[in-house]
Amino acid sequence: MSKICEKCGRGPTIKIFRSHSNIAVKRRQRPNLQGRKINGKRTLICTKCLKTLTKA
């Protein structure tokens, strides 16, 4: 299963996290994907898109 939103195309990004001792660690941040049925088809969409769909 891919980690990409099917509506907006958001995918994982690389972020540099720093500890208290300033050691840099590269991590992948994945979008918060939720499986929902839209028009009878199961899709993976991020919560940002899900929030805008409920507003419309």
C-alpha positions in Angstrom: 0.0 0.0 0.0 1.4 3.4 -1.0 1.9 6.2 1.5 0.5 8.9 -0.8 -2.8 10.7 -0.6 -4.9 9.9 -3.6 -6.6 13.3 -3.7 -3.8 15.8 -3.2 -0.7 13.7 -3.8 1.0 14.4 -0.4 3.6 11.9 0.4 6.4 11.3 2.9 8.9 14.0 3.6 12.4 13.9 5.1 12.9 16.0 8.2 15.9 16.5 10.4 15.1 16.1 14.0 17.6 17.3 16.6 18.0 15.9 20.1 18.8 17.9 23.2 22.5 17.4 22.5 22.0 18.8 19.0 22.6 15.5 17.2 20.9 15.5 13.8 18.8 12.5 12.8 17.0 12.2 9.5 13.5 10.8 9.8 10.6 10.3 7.4 7.4 12.0 8.3 4.4 10.3 6.7 1.0 12.0 6.2 -1.9 10.8 8.3 -3.7 8.6 5.8 -7.2 7.3 6.4 -9.1 4.7 4.3 -12.5 6.0 3.4 -15.2 5.1 0.8 -15.8 8.0 -1.6 -18.4 7.5 -4.4 -18.3 3.7 -3.7 -14.6 3.4 -4.1 -12.1 2.8 -1.3 -9.4 5.5 -1.3 -6.6 6.6 1.0 -6.8 10.3 1.7 -5.0 12.4 4.3 -6.9 14.0 7.2 -6.4 17.5 5.7 -8.4 16.5 2.6 -10.9 14.6 4.7 -11.5 17.7 6.7 -12.1 19.8 3.6 -14.5 17.2 2.2 -16.7 17.3 5.3 -16.9 21.1 5.0 -18.1 21.1 1.4 
